[in-house]
């Protein structure tokens, strides 16, 4: 089948050196990369985001219908995704976009770096790191083997890891390096045990053969989100159960577990919270309560802040 299909492709190819970016896609959409130059659900090899940059074209061909397809290579996490995409979704990067000094280029690099951190890419550390590293977290002058050992210990502690890159800001530009400050949201899992939180990193980037690499990664802050306190029995009347005693502010009710950003806003305001899971018919709700507060005056003072900063419809509730 593949041989027959490939024979229908007109032999018309080019060699490209220019890097490309994705175009003609809505923000947040993804471009399908295919094993064959054919639109079919079975030919999808992977996807690249609408803001992808640094794409390399290996060759392009026209099919019998006059549509141009290009075989591309794009670094996704720790591996290169290769395959065919429609040429209309690729645009050559101009001189500014292709510059490793460009903020969009830096964001694209860091997004791929944290995607790579989700994988056990020990044999590919040189893709993103420059050795010897000036600093990695709290250790300095790390060789490839030293960083590899650090990663092995961390991967064993947290075998499943997810990251989401937040804000990125260039804080210093020098002829030999670029310093950026970025926020990254993470979740680590090991069986039933987990942690969630956010870090702020200062990362020093250098150019190595006109590609970015990390020379140093320094932690500026490390926040572990408090785990929600789940009330086991909403109808409990045991006087020794103090989980419902006091005054609470009901901050919201959700069909899904509240987002990390929402819960972080509560803790940043200096409050503690708990989450009740209740079942109503065939639907499950997550109710967020802030508190407890000892007196009505404390709850009322907190309510004003919560209504201004979190939910204008929040209200006080006693003895859940």
C-alpha positions in Angstrom: 0.0 0.0 0.0 2.8 2.4 1.0 4.8 1.6 -2.2 1.7 2.2 -4.4 1.0 5.5 -2.6 4.5 6.8 -2.8 4.6 6.1 -6.6 1.7 8.5 -6.9 3.8 11.3 -5.5 5.6 13.3 -8.2 9.3 13.3 -7.7 9.9 17.0 -7.1 12.0 17.7 -4.1 14.2 20.5 -2.6 16.9 20.7 0.0 16.3 23.4 2.6 18.6 25.0 5.2 16.2 27.7 6.5 14.3 27.1 9.7 10.5 27.3 9.6 7.6 28.1 11.9 3.9 27.0 11.9 1.5 29.4 10.2 -2.2 29.6 9.2 -3.3 27.9 12.4 -5.4 29.3 15.2 -3.6 29.9 18.5 -3.8 26.8 20.7 -4.4 24.5 17.7 -2.0 21.7 16.6 -0.6 20.7 13.2 -0.7 17.0 12.4 2.6 15.4 11.3 1.9 12.3 9.2 3.8 9.2 8.3 2.7 9.6 4.7 1.7 12.6 2.7 -1.9 11.6 3.0 -4.8 13.0 5.1 -5.9 9.9 7.0 -6.5 9.2 10.7 -4.1 6.2 10.4 -1.2 8.4 9.1 -0.9 10.7 12.1 2.6 10.4 13.7 2.3 13.3 16.1 1.3 16.9 16.5 3.2 20.2 16.9 1.7 23.4 18.4 0.6 26.5 16.5 3.6 28.5 17.9 6.2 26.0 17.0 9.5 27.4 15.6 12.8 26.0 14.5 11.3 23.4 12.2 13.6 21.9 9.6 12.4 20.8 6.2 14.2 17.7 4.7 12.4 17.7 1.4 9.2 18.7 -0.3 7.1 17.0 -3.0 3.9 17.6 -4.9 1.2 15.0 -5.0 -0.9 14.2 -8.1 -3.5 16.7 -7.0 -0.9 19.6 -7.0 -0.7 19.8 -3.2 2.8 20.4 -1.8 3.9 18.2 1.2 7.1 18.7 3.2 9.0 16.1 5.3 10.0 18.0 8.5 12.0 17.4 11.7 11.0 19.2 14.9 12.4 18.7 18.4 9.6 17.8 20.8 10.7 17.2 24.4 13.7 14.8 24.2 13.0 13.4 20.7 12.7 14.7 17.1 9.3 14.3 15.5 9.6 13.6 11.8 7.0 13.2 9.1 4.9 14.9 6.4 2.9 18.2 6.8 1.1 20.3 4.2 3.4 23.1 3.0 0.7 25.7 3.5 1.2 25.5 7.2 4.9 26.3 7.1 6.5 29.7 6.8 10.2 30.6 6.7 11.4 32.3 9.9 12.7 35.8 9.2 16.0 37.0 10.5 14.6 38.2 13.8 12.5 35.1 14.4 15.4 32.8 13.7 17.6 34.6 16.1 18.2 32.7 19.3 18.0 36.2 21.0 14.3 36.4 20.1 11.9 35.9 23.0 9.5 33.7 21.0 12.5 31.5 20.1 13.5 31.3 23.8 9.9 30.4 24.8 9.8 27.6 22.2 13.1 26.3 23.5 12.0 26.3 27.1 8.7 24.7 26.4 10.4 21.8 24.7 12.9 21.6 27.5 10.2 21.1 30.2 8.5 18.7 27.9 11.7 16.8 27.9 11.8 16.9 31.7 8.6 14.8 31.7 10.6 12.0 30.0 13.5 9.8 31.2 15.9 11.3 28.6 19.1 10.6 30.4 21.0 9.7 27.3 19.9 13.0 25.6 20.9 15.5 28.3 23.3 17.2 25.9 20.3 18.3 23.7 19.4 21.0 26.2 22.4 21.3 28.6 25.9 22.7 28.1 28.7 20.9 30.1 30.2 21.6 32.5 27.1 23.4 33.8 27.8 26.5 35.9 24.9 25.5 38.2 22.0 23.1 38.3 19.6 23.8 41.2 21.9 24.1 44.2 24.9 22.3 42.8 27.6 24.0 40.8 30.1 22.9 38.1 28.2 19.7 37.1 29.6 17.3 34.5 27.3 15.3 32.3 27.7 12.3 34.6 27.0 14.3 37.7 23.8 15.8 36.2 22.8 12.3 35.0 23.1 11.0 38.6 21.0 13.9 39.9 18.3 13.1 37.3 18.3 9.3 38.1 17.6 10.0 41.8 14.8 12.5 41.0 13.2 10.2 38.4 13.2 7.3 40.9 11.6 9.6 43.5 8.9 10.9 41.1 8.6 8.5 38.1 5.7 10.6 36.6 6.2 14.3 36.1 4.1 16.9 34.2 5.2 20.5 33.6 3.5 23.6 32.2 5.6 26.6 31.3 4.2 29.9 32.5 5.6 33.4 32.1 9.1 33.9 30.6 11.0 37.2 30.8 14.5 38.1 29.7 16.3 39.8 32.6 19.8 40.2 31.1 21.4 40.1 27.7 25.2 39.9 27.3 27.3 39.0 24.3 28.0 35.5 25.6 24.8 34.6 27.5 21.1 35.4 28.1 19.5 35.3 31.5 15.7 34.6 31.7 13.3 34.2 34.5 10.5 31.8 34.0 7.6 30.3 36.0 6.8 26.6 35.7 3.8 24.7 37.1 4.4 21.1 37.9 2.9 17.9 39.3 4.9 14.9 40.5 3.4 11.4 41.1 4.7 8.2 42.6 1.9 5.7 43.0 -0.8 7.3 45.2 1.6 9.9 46.5 1.9 13.2 44.7 2.9 16.9 45.0 1.8 19.9 43.0 3.3 23.4 42.9 5.2 26.0 41.0 8.8 27.1 40.7 10.5 30.2 39.5 13.8 29.5 37.7 16.6 31.8 36.6 18.1 30.2 33.5 21.3 31.2 31.8 21.3 30.4 28.1 24.2 30.3 25.7 24.6 29.8 22.0 26.2 26.6 21.0 26.6 26.2 17.2 23.7 28.7 16.8 21.4 26.7 19.1 20.4 27.5 22.6 21.6 25.4 25.6 21.2 25.8 29.3 24.4 26.7 31.1 22.9 27.3 34.5 19.5 26.7 36.2 19.0 28.4 39.6 15.8 28.1 41.7 14.4 31.5 42.8 11.3 30.1 44.5 9.7 26.7 45.2 6.1 26.5 46.2 4.3 23.2 47.1 0.6 23.6 47.0 -1.2 22.5 50.2 -3.2 19.3 49.6 -7.0 19.8 50.0 -8.6 18.5 53.1 -11.5 16.2 52.1 -14.4 15.8 54.5 -15.3 12.1 54.5 -18.9 12.4 55.7 -20.9 15.5 55.0 -23.7 14.3 57.4 -21.4 13.6 60.4 -22.9 14.7 63.7 -20.2 13.5 66.0 -19.4 16.3 68.4 -15.7 15.3 68.5 -15.5 16.0 64.7 -14.3 19.6 64.6 -13.7 19.7 60.8 -17.0 21.5 60.4 -16.7 23.8 63.5 -16.3 27.6 63.1 -17.1 30.0 60.3 -16.2 29.3 56.6 -16.4 31.3 53.4 -17.8 29.2 50.6 -15.6 30.4 47.7 -17.0 28.3 44.9 -18.6 25.1 43.6 -17.1 23.2 40.5 -17.9 20.3 38.3 -14.1 19.5 38.2 -11.3 19.7 40.7 -10.4 23.4 41.0 -7.4 24.5 39.0 -3.9 25.0 40.5 -4.1 28.8 39.7 -7.4 29.1 41.6 -6.1 27.4 44.7 -2.8 29.2 44.6 -4.6 32.6 44.6 -6.3 31.5 47.9 -3.0 30.6 49.6 -1.3 33.7 48.3 -3.9 35.8 50.1 -2.9 34.0 53.3 -5.9 31.7 53.6 -6.3 28.0 54.1 -8.9 26.0 52.3 -10.6 22.6 52.1 -12.5 20.9 49.3 -15.6 18.9 49.8 -16.7 16.3 47.2 -20.4 15.7 47.1 -22.6 13.6 44.8 -25.9 15.0 43.5 -27.6 12.4 41.3 -25.2 11.3 38.7 -23.0 14.5 39.0 -20.1 15.2 41.4 -19.3 18.6 42.7 -16.2 20.1 44.3 -17.0 22.8 46.9 -14.2 25.1 48.1 -14.4 26.4 51.6 -11.9 29.0 53.0 -11.3 28.9 56.8 -12.2 28.1 59.4 -12.5 31.5 61.2 -13.0 31.7 64.9 -15.5 34.6 65.0 -18.1 36.2 62.7 -15.9 39.3 62.6 -12.9 37.4 61.2 -15.1 35.7 58.7 -16.7 39.0 57.6 -13.3 40.6 57.2 -12.1 37.7 55.1 -15.3 37.7 53.0 -14.6 41.2 51.7 -11.2 40.2 50.4 -12.5 36.9 49.0 -15.4 38.7 47.2 -12.9 41.2 45.7 -10.1 38.8 44.7 -11.7 35.4 44.1 -15.5 35.3 43.8 -18.0 38.1 44.2 -20.7 35.6 45.1 -18.8 34.0 48.0 -20.7 33.8 51.3 -20.2 32.8 54.9 -21.4 29.4 56.1 -21.1 27.9 59.6 -20.6 24.4 60.8 -20.4 22.5 57.5 
